């Protein structure tokens, strides 16, 4: 895997696969994101998901990523995979790239509160796009809560197209987006 460096004035960062030692730091970021979403009256991540067991499973599957700065501080986290997402098989709408084609998926993206507004989500998505290009995979799919306007704004700005509604394995409605990578 390539480690990409990205520079923001007075801040350098890299993305890498997580280690088991990172789980407590990842959970601090996720718990903070849960609090932030609740403060915004967004009923996302308010039912015990994601939890440390889920992050550990992502890590075991080689799908858990972190962004660190030059002081090795964990600034952000996300799950990224090229395995099919079972909940994406049924959509009220249409995917751009047929569900039978290979695609990437991002879940559980969260930014440490003091690093919000530094472009870390854009940085992570860009890295995942590059990984997909290297594998000749043409699509990245993502879903979010209908009230999570911040995430919707970001992914639309990055060229993601609204494709329809999916339902999580616990029955929650999510807006589904896809970007064709080229």
N, C-alpha and C positions, 0 to 999 in steps of 0.2 A: 504494500500500500504506500502511496505517496504521502508525504507529510507536506502540506502546503502552508507556506508562511504568508501572512496577510498583515499589512501595516496600516495602522491608523496613527495619526500624530501622537507620540508618546505612548503607544501601545502596540506591541507586536503579539501575534497569537498564532497557534498552530492547532490543527485538528488531528486527533489520533483515536485509536481504539481505547476503550476504557480498560482498567484493571480492577481486580476485586478490591484493592485498596482504595479505589475511587468511589465505591458505593456510598459510604457515609456522606461524602461531599456532594455526590449526585442527588442524594435524598434531601439534603438541605436545600438545594436548588429547586427540586420538585415540590417540596413542602412550601417553600416561599411562593412558587408559582400557583399552588392551590389557594394560598391565602390571597394572592393578588386577584385571581379569577373570582373568588368569593366576594372580594371587595368591589368588584366591577359588576356584581349580581349575575355572573356567568356560572351556570350550573354545570360546569365541566371540571372533571377531576375532583368531584366532591363526594365520591362514593367509595373511597379507599383505593382508587386507581389513579395513577400508577403507584405501586408500592415497591419495597426493596426486593421482594421475591421476583417481580416482573423485571426489574433492572438486572438482577442476577441472571435471570433467564436470557435476557438480551445479550449480556456479557458472554455467557456460555455459548451462545449462537454466533458470536463474533459480530454483533449488530449494535453494540452500545458504543457511542462516540462521545468524546469530551473535547472542549476547546480550552486550551491553557494559554496563559501569558508567559512572558519571559521569566517570571518569578515562579513558574510551575503552579500557579493558582488556577483551580478549575473555575471557569467562567460560564460555561454553558454545557448542555448535554442534549443528545437526541438519539433516537433509535433509527437506523437506516438499514434496509435490507433489499435484496432483489428476489426474495421469496414472495410468492403470491400471498396477498391478504385475503383470507376467506370471506371477510365481510364485504369485499369489493366485487364479489361474484354477482351479487344482485344489487342493482342500482335503479332508482326511480329516475331515469334519464338515460344518458348514453356516454360512455367513455369515448375519448377521441381515438385512442389506440385500443383495438379489440382486446378483451380480457384474456384471450388465449395467447397473446404475445407476452414476452417477458417485459417486466417493468420494475421500477424501484418504488419503495414506499418509505415515507418518513412518519414516525410517531414520536410521542413523548418529548417534544422539543421544548426546552426551558432555558431561560437565561437568568443567571444570578442577578439579583435586584440592582446591585451597584453597577452592573455592566449593561443594563438595558439602554437602548438608544445608541449603542456603539456599532450597530450593524452586524452583530454576531449571528443572528438568524439568517441574514442574507449570505454571510460568509459560509455558514454550514451548508445551506442549500446549494450554493455555487460549487462547493467541494463535492457534494453528492452528484450534482450534474456532471462534473468532470469524471467521477468514478463510473457513471453510467456510460458516458461517451467512450471511455477506455474499453468497456465491455460490449460496445455496439448495441446498447439498450436505449431505446428511443423515448422512454416515457418515465416521468416521476409523478406518482399519485400521492395525495395528501387529503386528509379530512379534518374538519374542525367544527366546533359548536356554532350554531347559527347566531349566537350572540357574541362570539369572539371576533369582533369587528377589527381588532388590531391584527390578528393573524390573517383574516380575509383581505385586509388592505395590503399587507405585505406580499402575500402570494399573488394577488392580482397585479401588483406593481411589477413583480418578477415574471409576469407573462403566463401565470396559471389561469386556466379557463374553468369556470364553473360547469360541472358535468351533471349534477343531480344530487339526490339524497341517498345515503346508505344508512344502515342501522348497525350499531356495534353488536357484539355477541351478547351484551346485556340489554339490548333493545333501545339504546339511546340513539336519537336522530342526529345525523351529522351531515354537513354540507361537504360534498366531494369535489375536488379540484384535480386537474391534471395539466402537466406541462410536457409538450413534445420537445425533446432535447435534440439540438442540432449543432 
